[in-house]
Amino acid sequence: MAETFLFNIAKRVLAKIGNLSVDEVRLAFNVKTDLKKLEDTMISIKAVLLDAERQQHQNEKLRLCMWKLRDIFYDAENVIDDFKCEALRKQDAINHRDNNNLKVRVLGSCCLPLSFSLKMSHKIKDINGRLGELATEWKSFDLRQCSDNRHVFRRETISFVDSSDVIGRDEDKENIISMLMKPSEARNVPAIPIVGIGGLGKTTLAQLVYNDDRVTSLFPLKIWICVSEEFDLSRLLRLIIQSVNKGERCDDSTLDALQARLRSLLTEKFLLVLDDVWNENKAKWVELRNLLRSTDGFSPSKIIVTTRSLNVASIMSSIPPYILKGLPLEDCLTLFTKWAFNDGDERHYSNLIRIGEEIVKKCKGVPLAVRTLGSLLFQKTDESDWIYIRESEIWRLEQHENDILPVLKLSYNHLPSHLQRCLAFLSLYKKDEIYYSDRVIYLWMANGLLEHPRQNQEREDVGKRYLNELLSSCLIQMEQDYWLYFTFKMHDLVHDLALDVSQKECKTMNSETETVDENVRHLLLCDEKLVEVPRVLGEMKNVKTVIIQDASEASKTIHESLINLCVSNFKYLRALELRDSPLSALPNSIGTLKHLRDLDLAKCEGIRELPRSFYKLRSLQFLNLEGTGLKQLPDSVQRLIELRHLVITIKATHLKEIRAGCWTSLQYLKLHYCTKLECLPEGMQYLKSLRTLVLNDCVKLVSLPRSLKFLSKLEHLEIVGCLLINLKMELEEEEKDLQLSLKTLSLTLRITCLKRFATIASSRIFFHFAAITNSVLSKLVRSTSMATESHFS
């Protein structure tokens, strides 16, 4: 079911209204009262939105009203962002005032604010009017205030399983049993966490172990508790007591009486299974753990925990979690056949089995998905039914409460609202896509999906925290860590879930796409055989993200038409990715995209210069020019004061000097394959916010400028494939108080001699040298808390 994400959007818009500075509001006089009215109305709506989100699936009128509200809130966000854009325009005019044009600029500064004020006043009044029209209907729903506590619906599980129904888990069962048999020397009862996404078979594996004869003989007392969302100590103690002493009534007992009764019952070696645990409050777990602890030395008892969260696993156990993998294809096919046919009937339908193999591949090893699709086809022998299932996205198929998507949706429901929206955004990528953490973070940032950072944090840190939380929930899986960023993947079924909840926000389309909801906000255009611009694009106005992928074989004319359409139609575009495009130039009209925050031109080799209007992209935060054909970085790029992430490839020997006041927000700077570049630009000391500097394959770069020592926030320096014959950064005696905050340094250098590397003061620096002369001569990894000097020859 598509989600409105209304609470999250309202929260974000209200934060933006609250963060408007006095100067920004003054840019448009006579709007303060209307802004306050908008804020008050949105606050009253937001107060009951959580209740609305919970009721919407049972009330179609409410749901339609929420979609109308979503569009109004998006329009309100665009208006509030207009204030920021105007403030940036004014700041840019001040920073680059030209005395020769002073008269013109002063005249412009008088006229434009009046025009801007009239526009803003009209837009805000219009939004207030639209909200007023919905007010009566909204009040009729009688919604209540409620907290933003995400609860998972309780589901019951039992300890019994028929082992003949379980396929492909024998090895996992033996592994867990061997862990149970290992003696323990700790007073706390050891917990063995089994971790994996919903539907993978964690509960089934625990049931297999629980009912094994060896386990029964090893543990005289066995207890099975389905914990689900409510990790309440009193409730859990009652369930354990009732499991040990069948029929005992203890509903009215106090907590102290419950703990005393429990300890009197747990007098022998026991195995406790805590199934489906979601609790991430360590204090609650410690309370229960202490009551289970042995009073006389080490505990011979054991606990098995099943959970979808790596964070839960780390809280409950010091034992590395048992990460449950998907079933092999052969086992999946056996399981599928068991659910799709009566015993032996599959022998009569070899044609269906061949189709079934393709269907099973869609499940990517998840047994519940295999069972769900197999059940849908039970007693259906018409080949067209099987082809329909094969060709359909899983999220489009009808499912029951215990089928795969509803089970996975529990994990989604458990996420806080801001993470739900971020996960849904990942559906904009294709299945089996390799995601890059830094790229995802900046796309989230461009669309305002990140919360305001905490003290001493940057927005990039918030994005990293979000990704770590999604990793912990097993909704995404780490592929490889590259130090400054990492890659990850999303299971196809989780991608199906993301597609389901984001179907009115995100859309993947190609030249054959005939219909798209006009209010879709994020587009992936993916078509290797793109021969014309999809007609439906011309009907859309509200798009905020456009990613063009796998269309490098399309003609330059097609790409030019696409970019022109994006510029003309999508005035509130926040992110535009044109990787591998055959474009030879960007249109000068791109300067009208004043809200654009993310522009990716990587590998656009035909682009040799940027349009004159480029400086008007004042909201730009992420700019990737890696692999372009740029001869020189124009002055217009230095005027982009909001830039936080900049990647450059140029053909010049020198970069233009960085002027004071430019790139004051820049966090990340990478120079990639600048094969003629001989030195870094002057003025590096003005990059006061720079945290990461990467120099990659700048083969003629011979030294680093002394100005680097003034970069007090620089944390990461990576130098790869540079022929640095004399690498040095010196700190003069009188400047010892100027210390870098460098945390990591990675050098992979092709050199004949590294004469000197010295005098970087740091609290703790990680050095990684790989000095190469045709082949690797040496590798050194060293941690140090003082100045270091290294010699290679």
N, C-alpha and C positions, 0 to 999 in steps of 0.2 A: 504494500500500500504506500503510495507516494506521501512523503512527509512535507509539511509546510515550513518547518524550521522557524516558525513565527516567533517563539520566545527568544531564540537566539538572535534573530534579526532585530527585534524590538530592543533587546538589551544593548546591542551594538549601536543602534541609532541614538538611543538615549545617552549612551556614553559619549558619542560624538557631539551631541548638543551640549552636554555638560562641559566638554573640553574646548568648546569654542571660546577663543580669547575675546576680551573686550574689544581689541583692535579689529578682529575679524568681524564681529557683529557690527561695528561702526562702519564697515565697508558698505553696508546697506542700511541707511537710516530708515526709521519708521517700520522696522520689522521686529523689534524687540518684543512688543506685545504679542504679535502673531506667533513668534517663536515660543514664547512662554505658554501660549494656548496649546500649541502642538505638543510641547513637552508634557504638559499636564494631562492632555488626552491620552498620550501614549503610555504614561505612567499608570493611569487607571486601567487601560486595556491590558498592559503587561501583567498587572497584579493578578489577573484571573486566567492568563494564557495557559498556564500549566494544567489547570482544570479543563480548559477547552481542548487542549491536545489529547487529554485522556478520554474525553467524551466524543471526539469528532468521528470516530469510526462507527458509532452507533447513531449519529445524528447528521444526516446528509446536509440539512440546511445550515447547521453550524459549520460543517466542513467547507461548504461553498463560501460562506461569509469569511472564513479564515483565509481562503485563497484571495479574496478581494482585499483583505487587510494586508496580505503579503505584498501585493503589488503596490499598494499605497505606501507601505513602509519602505519598500525599495525606492520609490520615487522620493520619499522624504530623505532617504540617505543620499541620493544624488544631489538634492538641493543643499544639504548640509556640506557635502564635499565641494560644492561650488564655492562656498566661502573660503575654504582652504585653497582652492585653485586661484581665486582672485587675490588672496594674500600673497601667494607665491609669485603671481604676475607683478604685483606691486613691489615686492622685495627685489625681484629681478630687475625691474626698471630702476630702482634706486642703486643697485650694485653696478649697473652698467650704463649709468647716465652719461650721455655724450654731450659735452658743452655745445657742440655745433648744432645739436638738435634739441637743445634745452627748451626753446620756445615751443617746439612741437610737442615735446614730452609733457611739459607743464599743461598745455592745452588739453592733451589726451588724458592726463591724470584728473582734470576737472570734469571732462565730459563722460568718461567711462564709468566712474562710480555712480553718477546719476542714472545712466542706462542700467548698470548692474543693480542698483537699488530697486528700480521699477520692476525689473525681471524677478528679483528675489521676492519682493513683496507680493507680486501676482502669483508666483509658484507656491509660496507658503499658504496664502489665502485659499488657493485651489485645493491644496492637500487638506487643510482644516475643513473645507466645505465637503470634501468627499468622506472624511471621517464622520462629519456630522450627519450625513445621509445614512450612514451605517449604524449610527448610535442606537436608534430605536430597536432595530433588529438585534443588535448585540446584547442589549439589556434584557431582551425577551428570553435569552437562554439561561438566565438566572445562575450565572457562573460564580464559583467561590474561590477565594484565595487558598492556595496550598503551597507547600514547600517544594523545592527542586530536588527532592530525594528520589533517586532513580531506584525503583524496586523491580526485582525479577519475580514474575509470577511463580508461586510455589508449585513444584511438581513433585509427585511422590514416586519413589523407586523402591523396589523390594530386593531382598538378597538372593532370591532364587533365579536361576537361569538353567535352561535345558542346554547342556553343552553340545548336543547334536545340532542345535540351531546356529551355533557360533562357528564361523569359518575364518581361518587365517590368523588366529590369535594364540596359537600354542606356544610359539617362541616367546611372545610377550608374557604369557602366563608363567613360564618357567623362569624368566628373568626376575619377575616380581617375587615369586616364591623363594628364589635363592637369596634375594635381599631380606626377606622375612626371616630366613634361617640364620642369617649372620648374627652372632652374639653382640649384645650392646653392653657398654660399660658406663652408660650415662644414667643419672637418676631420672631425667625426663624420658617419657616414653617416646622412642624414635618414631617420626612420621615419614612415610614414603609418599611423596606427591606424584600423582599421575596427571600429566598436563596435556591438553590439546584442545582444538576447537570443538564446538558443539557438533554432535553426530559422529564423532570419530570412533566412539566405542569405549570411552573411559569407564563408564559404569558397567558395561558388559565385561570388560577385563577384570574389574574389581569383583564382580559376581563369580567369574570363573575361578579366581584365586580363592575367594571366600568358601566356595563349595568343594574345593579339592580335598581329597581324603588326607593328604599329607598335612595340609594346613589344619584340618579338624583335629588330627592327632597331636599336632604341635601346640595348639591353643585350646585348652579345655573350655574356655569361654569365648564366644564370638558374638559381636554386637554390630548391628547394621543400623546406621542413622542417616536418613536423607535430610541434609541440613538446609539446602536451598537458600533463599535470600535472608532468612531471619536467624542470624547468629546470636540468639538470646540465651544467656547462660542458664536461666531457670528452665526455659523450654528444653534445652539440650539435656540438662540433668534429668528432667522428668522422662524424656525419651529413652535415655540410657538405662535408668532404673527400671522402667517398664519393659525394656528389652531383656534385661538380666532376670528380673523377677516377674514373669508373665502375669498380667492381670492386676498388679499392684496399683492402687489408686493414690496419687500424690499431688492432685491438682491444687489442693489448698495449702500445701506445705510451704513453709518459708524457705528462703534461699539457704539459710543455715541448716535447717532440717534436711534439705535436699542433699547438701554436700556431705553431711554426716552419714546419711543413708547410703549415698553412693560409695563412700570410702569403706563402709561396712560390707558392701556387696563385692567390691573389687579385691578379693582376697587371693585370687589365683591368676595365673598368666592369661592374658586376654588379647584378642585381636579386635580392634575397633575400626570400622570403616566409616569415615565421614564423607558421604557422597554429595557431590554438587555444592562445593563450598565457594562462596562469593566474597566473604568477609575480608576486608583489607585493613581492619583495625587490629593492630597487634595486641593491644591491651586486652581486648575481648578474648583472643586466643590464649594469651598467657593465663588468664583467669581459669579457663577450662583445663589447660595443660597442667597447672599446678595441682589441681584436684585429682588428676590422673596419675600424678607422680608417685613413684614407689617410696615408701617410708623407710625401707631397709636396704640401702645400697643401690646397685644398678637395677634397672627395670628390664625384665625379660619380655614384657609385653610390647606390642607394636600397633601402629596406627597406619591405615592407608587413607590417603586423601585424594579425592578426584576434584579437579578444578580446571577452569578455562584460563586461569590467570597465573602467569609466572610470578607476579607480585605476591599473590596468596601463597604460592609454593614457598617462596623465600621467607615469608613471615612465619610459616608453620613448621619449617624444617631446615636444618643445616645440610641435609642430604641433598645432593644434586637431583633435580626433578627427573622423573622418567618421562621423556617427551615421546608421546605416542605418535607413531607414523601412520600414514595411510596404508590400506591393503594393496598388495600387488594386483595387477590387472587380472591375472588368472583366478585369484580368490574372489575378486569382485564379480567376475563373470559367473562363477559358481553360485555366489550369493544371489545375484540377479536372477539366474535361472530358477532358483529355489522359490523366489517370490513371484515370478512371472508365470510359472507353469505348475500344474499338478505334477506329482512325482512321475518321471518317465516320459511325460508328454512332449518334452522339448525335442525328443528324437524324431518326431514327426514334422518338425518345423525348422529345418536347416536354414531356410531363407530368413526366418525371423531371428535366429541366433546370430546370423551375420550382421543384421541391423543392430541387434542387441549389443554386440561388441562395440559398435560406435557410440551407442547410448551410454554404456558403462564408462567409456573414456571421459565423458563429460563430468563424471562424478569425482574424478581425481583421487580415488582411493578412500573416499568417505563412505563407510558402510550404510549410514542412515540415508544418504542420498541414493545409493544403489537400491536400498529397500523401497524408498519412496517411488522411484521410477518403475521398479519391478511391479509394485502393487498397482500402479496406474494401468499397467498392461495385463494384469491377471485376467485370464480367460478371453483375452482379445487376440484373435488369430488373423484379423484382417491386416494385411501388410501396410495399408495406408495409416492405420492407427500408430503403428510402430515408427513409420517415417515421420509422422507429425511430432511425436515425442523427440525423435532424433534431431529434427530441425528447429525445435522450439527452445528458447531460453528457459532454464529451469524456473526463473522467477515469474514467468508468465503462466506456469501450469497451476492448476487448482491443487491446493494442499490442505491437509487437515492439521489439527493441533500438534500432533507428535511427528509430523513430517519434517523434512530437513530445514526449510526456510523458517517456519515458525520457531523451531529449536534454535537456529542461529540468531533469530531476531531477539532472543533473550539476551544475548551478549550485547547486541546493539542497544537494547532498552536500558541496559545497566550502565551505559556510558553517560557521562554528563552531556548536556545539550551541545556545548561547543565542540566536543569530540565527535558527536553524532554527525554534525554538519561536515567536519573535516573528513571523516571516513566516507561519507556520501560523495564528496568531491572527487575522491579517488576513482569513482566509476567513470570519470571522464577519460581514463586511459583504457587501452585495450586489455583483454585478458592475456595473461602470461607476460605482461609488460614488466620490465625491470624499472622500478622507480628509483630516482635519485633523491636522497633526502633534502639536499639544498634546493633543488629545483621545486620540489613539492612545497617546501616551507615558503619560498617566495611567491608561489602561486596562491597559497593560502593567505599570505600577507597582502598580496595585491587585491584580494577580494574581501579583505577585512575580517578574516575568520579567526584571527589570533587575538587573545585577550591582551589587555594592557600589561606590559611587563612589570614584574616586581622591582623593588629597589635594587639597584646595581645590576640589573639585567637588561638585555636588549630583546627586541622582538624575535630575533633569530633564536635566542635561548628558549623563548616560549614555544616556538615551533619544534625545537628539539625535544622539549618536555612532552609535547603532544605525541610525537612519534614514539617516544619511549613508552608512553602509556598504552598506545596501540600495540606496540611490540609485546608488552607485558600481558595484554589481553588475548594474545595469540591471533588477533585479527589481521595482522601483517607479520611476515617472517623476514628476519635479517638474511641477506644474501652474502654480502661482503663488506668489511669495514675498511675504508680507505683513509682513515685517520682524520681528515678534515670533513668528510662526509661518508655516508654508507649507502649501499643499495639494498632494496628490499623487494619482496614480492607479496602478492595477495592471492590467497587460494581462490580458485575459480568460483567456488560456492559463496565465499564472502563477497566476491565481486558481483555475483548475482544478487546478493542481499543489498549491496550498495546501489546497484541499478534499480532495484525495486523501490527503495526509499527516496531515490533522487530523480525519478522519472519525469518530474515536472521542473527540475532544476538543470539537469545535465542531459545532453543528447549526443550520441555518436551518429554521424550521417555520412552519406556518400552521394554520388551524382544521381542515384536511383531513388533517393529518399523523396517521398511525395508529400508527406505531411509532418509537421512539427508544431507542437504547442507554441503559440506566438509568444508566450511568456517564459519560455525556456531561457535561462541566463548563461549557460556555459555550453560551448559547442566543441566537439572534436570532429574535424573533417578528415576522414581517412579513406583514401581511394587511390589505388595504384593506377587505375585506368580513367582518371578524371579527364573528361573531354569537354565538359562545360560546367559553368557555375550552377549549382543546384538552385532551381527557381524559388524554392521555399525560403532561401536566405533573403531574397528581396522583400519578403513579407514580414521580416522580423526587425524589431527596433530596440529591444531591451537587453541584447546580449552583452555580457561583461567579460567573457573569456572566449577566445578563439584559438584553437590549436590545429594547425594544418600538418598532417602526418602522412608519410608514405605516398606523397603526391609529387615527388621530385621528377617523375617521368612526364608529368603534365607539361604542356607548353608554357613558355614564358608569358604568352598572351593570357592564358587561363589564370595564372598567378597574378598578373597585373589586374585583371578583372576582379579577382577575389579581394585583393588588398584595397582596391578602389571602392568596392561594395562595403567592406568592413568600415572604412573611413567615413563613407557617406551615411551609412545606416546606423552604425553602432556608436553614437556620440558619447556614451558612458562606458566605453570599453576600458577594462582594467588590465587585461593581459592579452598579449598577442604573440603567438609562437609561430615563426616561419622557418624553422630549421630546414636546411637542405633545399631551400627554394632556389629556382633558377633565375630569380629576379636580378636585374642589373641595376635597379635603382628603386628607392622608395618614393612614392608620390609626395610632392611638396605639401599636399593637403593633410599629410599625417600630423602636421602641427596643430590641427584642430582637435586632436584627441587629448584634451587637457587633463582628463582623468586617468590616462594610461600610466600604469605603475610598473609594468613588466613587459619588456620587449626582448625577444630571443631571436637573434639573427645568425645563430651559429651555423657555420658551413655554407653561408650564402656567399660563395666565392665570387659571384658576379658583381657584388656591391663594392664599388671602389670609392665612393664618397657618399656622404649623408646630405639630405636636402637642407636648404637654407633655413627652413622653418623648424629644424630639429630642436632648437633651443626652447621652443614653446612647449615641449613635453616636460614641463616643470615638475610634474608629479612622479616622474620616473624614479623607481627605486632599484630596479634590476635591469641591467643592460648587458647582453651577451653579444659581443662582436667577435667571438672566437672563430677563426677560420674564414673570416671575410677577406675581401681583396682591398681593404682600405689602405690608401697610401699614407695618410696621416690622420691623427685624431683631431677633428676640427675644434675650434674654440667653443662652438655651440655646446659640446658635451660638458665642458667645464662649467657651464652655466646651470647645469642640472643639480641644484643644491640638495635635492632629496635623495640622490643616488646613494645606495647602501652596498651594492654588489656590482662590480664592473669587471668584465673580462675583455681583453683587447688583443687583437692581432693586427699589426700594421707593417708596412714595407719600409718605413723611414728609418734613418740611422739614429734620430733623436726624437723624443717626445717633447711637445711644447711645455714650457715652464708652468708649474701649477701655481696659480695666483692665490694670494691670501683671500680667504672667504669662500673659496671653491671647494666642493666635495667635503664639506665639513661633517657630513653624516656617513661618509664612506667607511664601511666595515671590512670589505673584502675587495682586494685588487689582485687581478691575475694578468700577467703578460704572457701570452701563449704564442710560441712559434714566431716571435718577432726576429726573424733571422738576420736582419741588418742592424738591429738596435745595439748601439755600443755603450750606452749608459742610461741609467734611470733619469727621469726628469728632475730638474731643479725644483725646489719648493716642496719636496716630500715632507718637510717638517710641518706643513700646514694641514696634513691629513691627521688631525688630532684624534679622530675616532677609529682609525684603522686598527683592526685586530688581526687580520690575516693578509700576508703578502706572499704570492706564489709567482715564481719566475720559472717558466717551463720552456725548454728548448730555445732560449735566447742565446744562440751559440757564439755571438760576437760580444756578448756582455763581459767586460773584463773586471769590473769592480762595483762595489756597492757605495753609494754616496754617504758621506759623513752625516748627512741630515737624518739618516735612519735612527740615529741614537736619540733623537728628540721625540720619537714616536712612543710616548709613554704607555699607550694602550696596546701596542703590538704584542700579541700572544703567540702567533704561529708564523713561522717563516719557512717556506719550502722552496728549495732551489733544485731543479731537475734538469740535467742535460745541458748545463751552461759551462763553457770553457773558461772558468774563472781562474786565470793564471795567478792572480794576486788578490785573494779575497781578504779584505780586512775591514774591520770597523773599530775605530779607536775612541777611547774615552780619555780626554785630557785630564790631567791631575786636578785642575780647578773645576772640572765638570763631573766629578764623581757622584754628585748628588743626582745626576740625570741617569736614572736607571730604567732599562727596559723591563717590562713585565712579561718577557718571553717565557712561555711554558714549554713549547716544543719547537725544535728545529730539525728539519729533515733535509739532508744534502745528498743528492745523487749526481756526482760531478764527473765529467770526462775531462781529466786534467793530466798534464805531464808533471805538474808539481804544485802542491798546495803548500805555499811557503809559510803562511801564517793565518791562524784564525784565533782571535784572542779578545779578551776583555769585554765579554758580555756578562753583566752582573744580573743575577736573577735569584728569586727565592728557591727555584728548583727547575733546572733545564734538562730536557731530554734531547741528547744529540744522537743523530743517526747519520753516520757518514758511510757512503759507499763510493770509494775512490776507484775510478776505472781508467786503465790505459789499455784500450782494446779488449781487455778482459778484467774481471774483478780482481783487484790486488788485495783488497782488505775490507773488512766490515767491522765497524766499531760501534757499540752501543754503550753509552756511558751516562750515568746520572751524576750531577754535580751541583753544589750550592755555592760555588765560587767561580772566579774567572778561570777559563780553561784555554790552554794553548796546545794545539795538535800539529804534528809535523808528518807529512807524507812525502815520500820520494819514490 
